[in-house]
Amino acid sequence: MGYRVVVAGATGNVGREMVNILAERAFPADEVAVLASSRSTGDEIEYGDTGKMLKVRNIEHFDPAGWDIALFAIGSEATKVYAPRFAAAGCVVIDNSSLYRMDPDVPLIVPEVNAAAIDGYTRRNIIANPNCSTAQMVVALKPLHDAARIKRVVVSTYQSVSGAGKVGMDELFEQSRNIFVGDPAEAKTFTKQIAFNVIPHIDSFLDDGSTKEEWKMVVETKKILDPKIKVTATCVRVPVFVGHSESINIEFEDEISADDARRILREAPGVMLIDKQEDGGYITPIESAGDDATYISRVREDPTVENGLNIWCVADNLRKGAALNAVQIAELLGRRHLKKAD
């Protein structure tokens, strides 16, 4: 006996990826419902490569009673309306928005990092999916933290436009095309031209001069991994369609060499180490697109601090940064709690 699963926001980038990954991983679902707003009601979405078509239903009129798990990719405002209703009906919500991430009664989960924390889901019947840039970073940090205790992290991100949704991808494409034919490259979604440019600004600015995206990386890393870790982040939007990259400088309490780190990362769950010290011996975002792994390259010691390392971290932000992690949470929930498919 399998689960009855809902994907809310199934017509968006992340929602479509959730549907595809459920099919790819043969998630034990007896029934899958795909939901969106009234604008998409009646449209059809293919269930991965199975050939099976799913008809989009209106989330406003959907009754969640009797459904087991709902994967939400509908943004914070809609989640605020629908998540409590689904949770109250007994359907466990796995939410990709930022709404519940820092709620003390809602576990924030990356299965390779803090699987046991999922046990707290019963307080609200809601589980939060972390920010895309945080998710891949903590997968890389966890095995190193276990080995040598991380004191401080300095991270600079190179985040693709798909993190801003389809409108971000469309803007990069349209601006690039316009530049080639001599037309104006008008900024609509982003604050400045994104084609052939980088923008050191993601999400809104806070009083201390940081952005909300940077704040998310700080507080989410502390909640998921260890509240004692000091984190400082600079988040940058780059003209890449899919795949976030991060340059991470790590300071440890205990001694750890680059060779030690490579050995640890080679065996770490969810990590793929590609670190040849030669031309092309590293992973770039275009190579991570469509893959599940968090790729690590350029592992090297930082001689400017005691027990310091630098690493390069790349992942498909639509998968590990969002949809894949949500499905992995659903799999973990099934194994530890729901157990219908046993």
VENWO-V375555 format. One line per field, one symbol per residue. phi: phi as a letter, one per 20 degrees, with the letter a starting at -180 (. if undefined). psi: psi as a letter, one per 20 degrees, with the letter a starting at -180 (. if undefined). burial: I if it has 24 or more other ideal C-beta (glycine too) atoms within 12 Angstrom, else O. A space follows every 50 residues. Layout:
# VENWO-V375555
phi = ???
psi = ???
burial = ???
This chain:
# VENWO-V375555
phi = .ddddddenfeegffffgfffgfgelgfdfbcddcbfffdgnfdcfemdf nfddefdfffdeeefneeccedccnffffgeeffffffenefeddefegd gdffecfdccgfdcgffffefffcmcceefggffgffffffgffffeblf ebcdcddcdffffenfffffffffffffffdnefdfecfefbgeflbcce acmeedfenedffffgffffffffdafefeccccdcececfcoecbeddc ddfdfbeffgffffffdffndcecbeebgmebddgfeefndefeecclfb fdfecfldcdcdccbfffdffbffffffffffgffecflfef
psi = paqoppopkiirggghhggghgggjlpmphppppqarhhipirqppncki ipppppqohhjpoipiqgppopljrhghhhghghggghjjoppopirigj hjpijoqopohiglhhihijhihikppqprqghgghghhhhghhghhjop gqpoppqnpriiijahhgghggggggggghjjrqnppggrhrphpkrqol opaqqrhjirrhgggghghhgggggpiippppqopppqmpgpoqqpoppp pqhrpprhgggggghhjppiqoonmpmrpjlrprhhiipiqhqopprlpq qoiiqplqqqqpppqohiehiegghghhggggggghggkhj.
burial = OOIIIIIIIIIIIIIIIIIIIIIOIOIIIOOIIIIIIOOIOOOOIOIIOO OOOIOIIOIOOIOIOOIIIIIIIIIOOIIOOIIIIIIOOOIIIIIIIIII IIIOOIIIIIIIIIIOIIOIIOOIIIIIIIIIIIIIIIIIIIIIIOIIOI IIIIIIIIIIIIIIIIOIIOIIOIIOOOOOOOOOIOOOIIOOIIIOIIII IIIOOOOOOIIIIIIIIIIIIIIIIIOOIOIIIIIIIIIIIIIIIIIIII IIOOOIOIOOIIOIIOOIOIIIIIIOOOOOOIIIIOOIIOIIIIIIIIII IIOOOOIIIIIIIIIIIIIIIIIIIIIIIIIIIIOIIIOOOO
